[in-house]
């Protein structure tokens, strides 16, 4: 709430020489906390002795004018004239915020559902699959390791199965990322998002597109190895 007084300026531990009210507001902005800003309307009746610009209390009159001007130009604010009008504005602002938060949580839950999978990282699964294959074929692996022609001359069945398993995993991951990308694009087009939420969603889409391109490149390399 900002009327015509700048507020108390603490002398110690306050290098910026800002009022407690402004410091609280700046900190909330820094932490990205929701702020509901209400300014007293200039036409509202107000005691002159409670106006810093009139009482000449240091630079507080200039400071509150600057702060009000900044808020009015850069933030979404509401103006009030009476206590009843203020109460009504506060109630509406909180109600709208709760609806937006519920919508955001619902969207995030849908995204989690669309993106959830049981796939682990390629490196972990590849190592596990290799161990399983070697354990199941100790003789074949021993022959391969002892062969003088093992270094790229001929693909063993173990190598082929390993690549086929990678191909299967990468294909499944590519399909999952495609499904997730389609969901996010639809959400970006249809959901009524706040600017910050829309920006975050666009970042997710861009990151997902890059990931899908990486998987596509891996698939091409695996397919090339299998063809050789």
LINKA-V854670 format. One record per pair of residues at least 4 apart in sequence whose C-alpha atoms are under 7 Angstrom apart, sorted by sequence separation. I is the first residue (numbers start at 1). J is the second residue. D is the distance in whole Angstrom. If there is no record, write none. Layout:
BEGIN
i=I j=J d=D
i=I j=J d=D
END
This chain:
BEGIN
i=10 j=14 d=6
i=18 j=22 d=6
i=19 j=23 d=6
i=20 j=24 d=6
i=21 j=25 d=6
i=22 j=26 d=6
i=23 j=27 d=6
i=24 j=28 d=6
i=25 j=29 d=6
i=26 j=30 d=6
i=27 j=31 d=6
i=28 j=32 d=6
i=29 j=33 d=6
i=40 j=44 d=7
i=51 j=55 d=6
i=52 j=56 d=6
i=57 j=61 d=7
i=59 j=63 d=6
i=60 j=64 d=6
i=61 j=65 d=6
i=62 j=66 d=6
i=63 j=67 d=6
i=64 j=68 d=6
i=65 j=69 d=6
i=66 j=70 d=6
i=67 j=71 d=6
i=68 j=72 d=6
i=69 j=73 d=6
i=70 j=74 d=6
i=71 j=75 d=5
i=81 j=85 d=7
i=82 j=86 d=6
i=83 j=87 d=6
i=84 j=88 d=6
i=85 j=89 d=6
i=86 j=90 d=6
i=87 j=91 d=6
i=88 j=92 d=6
i=89 j=93 d=6
i=90 j=94 d=6
i=91 j=95 d=6
i=92 j=96 d=6
i=93 j=97 d=6
i=94 j=98 d=6
i=95 j=99 d=6
i=96 j=100 d=6
i=97 j=101 d=6
i=98 j=102 d=6
i=99 j=103 d=6
i=100 j=104 d=6
i=101 j=105 d=6
i=102 j=106 d=6
i=103 j=107 d=6
i=104 j=108 d=6
i=105 j=109 d=6
i=106 j=110 d=6
i=107 j=111 d=6
i=108 j=112 d=6
i=109 j=113 d=6
i=110 j=114 d=6
i=111 j=115 d=6
i=112 j=116 d=6
i=120 j=124 d=7
i=121 j=125 d=6
i=122 j=126 d=6
i=123 j=127 d=6
i=124 j=128 d=6
i=125 j=129 d=6
i=126 j=130 d=6
i=127 j=131 d=6
i=128 j=132 d=6
i=129 j=133 d=6
i=130 j=134 d=6
i=131 j=135 d=6
i=132 j=136 d=6
i=133 j=137 d=6
i=134 j=138 d=6
i=137 j=141 d=6
i=138 j=142 d=6
i=139 j=143 d=6
i=140 j=144 d=6
i=141 j=145 d=6
i=142 j=146 d=6
i=143 j=147 d=6
i=149 j=153 d=6
i=150 j=154 d=7
i=155 j=159 d=6
i=156 j=160 d=6
i=157 j=161 d=6
i=158 j=162 d=6
i=159 j=163 d=6
i=160 j=164 d=6
i=161 j=165 d=6
i=162 j=166 d=6
i=163 j=167 d=6
i=164 j=168 d=6
i=165 j=169 d=6
i=166 j=170 d=6
i=167 j=171 d=6
i=168 j=172 d=6
i=169 j=173 d=6
i=170 j=174 d=6
i=171 j=175 d=6
i=172 j=176 d=6
i=173 j=177 d=6
i=174 j=178 d=6
i=175 j=179 d=6
i=176 j=180 d=6
i=177 j=181 d=6
i=178 j=182 d=6
i=179 j=183 d=6
i=180 j=184 d=6
i=181 j=185 d=6
i=182 j=186 d=6
i=183 j=187 d=6
i=184 j=188 d=6
i=185 j=189 d=6
i=186 j=190 d=6
i=187 j=191 d=5
i=193 j=197 d=6
i=194 j=198 d=6
i=195 j=199 d=6
i=196 j=200 d=6
i=197 j=201 d=6
i=198 j=202 d=6
i=199 j=203 d=6
i=200 j=204 d=6
i=201 j=205 d=6
i=202 j=206 d=6
i=203 j=207 d=6
i=204 j=208 d=6
i=205 j=209 d=6
i=206 j=210 d=6
i=207 j=211 d=6
i=208 j=212 d=6
i=209 j=213 d=6
i=210 j=214 d=6
i=211 j=215 d=6
i=212 j=216 d=6
i=213 j=217 d=6
i=214 j=218 d=6
i=215 j=219 d=6
i=216 j=220 d=6
i=217 j=221 d=6
i=218 j=222 d=6
i=219 j=223 d=6
i=220 j=224 d=6
i=221 j=225 d=6
i=222 j=226 d=6
i=223 j=227 d=6
i=224 j=228 d=6
i=18 j=23 d=6
i=28 j=33 d=5
i=52 j=57 d=6
i=56 j=61 d=7
i=72 j=77 d=6
i=80 j=85 d=6
i=120 j=125 d=6
i=145 j=150 d=7
i=155 j=160 d=6
i=193 j=198 d=6
i=48 j=54 d=6
i=49 j=55 d=6
i=80 j=86 d=5
i=144 j=150 d=6
i=134 j=141 d=6
i=9 j=17 d=6
i=52 j=60 d=6
i=53 j=61 d=4
i=9 j=18 d=6
i=10 j=19 d=7
i=52 j=61 d=4
i=53 j=62 d=7
i=9 j=19 d=4
i=188 j=198 d=7
i=8 j=19 d=5
i=9 j=20 d=6
i=7 j=19 d=5
i=8 j=20 d=6
i=6 j=19 d=7
i=7 j=20 d=7
i=188 j=201 d=7
i=7 j=21 d=6
i=184 j=205 d=7
i=181 j=205 d=6
i=133 j=158 d=7
i=181 j=208 d=7
i=177 j=208 d=7
i=130 j=162 d=7
i=177 j=212 d=6
i=1 j=37 d=6
i=2 j=38 d=6
i=3 j=39 d=6
i=1 j=38 d=5
i=2 j=39 d=5
i=3 j=40 d=5
i=44 j=81 d=5
i=1 j=39 d=6
i=2 j=40 d=6
i=41 j=79 d=5
i=174 j=212 d=6
i=38 j=77 d=6
i=39 j=78 d=6
i=40 j=79 d=6
i=41 j=80 d=5
i=37 j=77 d=5
i=38 j=78 d=5
i=39 j=79 d=5
i=40 j=80 d=5
i=41 j=81 d=6
i=126 j=166 d=7
i=37 j=78 d=6
i=38 j=79 d=6
i=39 j=80 d=6
i=40 j=81 d=6
i=174 j=215 d=6
i=5 j=50 d=7
i=170 j=215 d=6
i=4 j=50 d=7
i=5 j=51 d=6
i=4 j=51 d=5
i=5 j=52 d=5
i=4 j=52 d=6
i=170 j=219 d=7
i=167 j=219 d=6
i=6 j=60 d=5
i=6 j=61 d=7
i=167 j=222 d=6
i=6 j=63 d=7
i=6 j=64 d=5
i=5 j=64 d=6
i=163 j=222 d=6
i=4 j=64 d=7
i=115 j=180 d=6
i=114 j=180 d=6
i=160 j=226 d=7
END
